[in-house]
């Protein structure tokens, strides 16, 4: 459901694993709490019918997790700032925070089974196939592409249409510099696979990685030339953004993120927040478990929430 203004309030939920939050208490309720255990943030509004359908499903799944996760709810009509900073355009939207930063999420009212699977993935309590996919994605995030490729291939041996494994292979092919093979593998992902919210993040990451790889080929200027432009004029934000894309394509994720963060620190609103949007695309392409994503998300959170 698209965001629209509305009024009204939903009764607060008390208890150790379910609570409401505000803009003023977000740091304590979400950022700090997520350093102890994962926190799900449910962005909702009184006028949103799907939000009301999702809430009891979320609450049931969170309580069933036995304290492994916490659910925090935020009314976006009363507190729009955080939702705006995170780029939320439709609700219900659920963001998972872990160790002080957003690491995963979904949009829409999911059925109970998919919500439970989402929490299991977040807490690491998943079935063997899911655990193997988690391991493969961890290897991918650690740039161990050979091992990641092998693990994804093992899953596909048992389940040739496994969208999450295919999406992982797409990113492996991109890392290996084989963009054509990556495109062919992406085309093998079933058309309706994105409806499976457990596979959707991997598909999004694969698509973002493909877009980023193609975007890198269109950047005007080699990294060395762009770096010279930035050194000559530190406020040349367009050259700095292009340099970030070029560095990401070369695998220097940390430097790529730092250049975008530098733009955000100096002028967050530049070119319709182009640096923040590009950084979010990096996060999608790199994946939530990548060290560069984790480090840059932490720094971005400090900038946005300080």
Secondary structure, 3 states (H helix, E strand, C coil): CECCCCCCCCCCCCCCCEEECCCCCHHHHHHHHHHCCEEEEEEECCCCHHHHHHHHHHHHHHHHCCCCEEEEEEECCCCHHHHHHCCCCECCEEEEEECCEEEEEEECCCCHHHHHHHHHHHHCCCCHHHHHHHHHHHHHHCCCHHHHHHHHHHHHHHCCCCHHHHHHHHHHHHHCCCHHHHHHHHHCCCCCHHHCHHHHHHHHHHHHHHHHHHHHCCCCCCHHHHHHHHHHCCCCHHHHHHHHHHHHHCCCHHHHHHHHHHHHHHCCCHHHHHHHHHHHHHHHHHCCCCHHHHHHHHHHHHHHHC
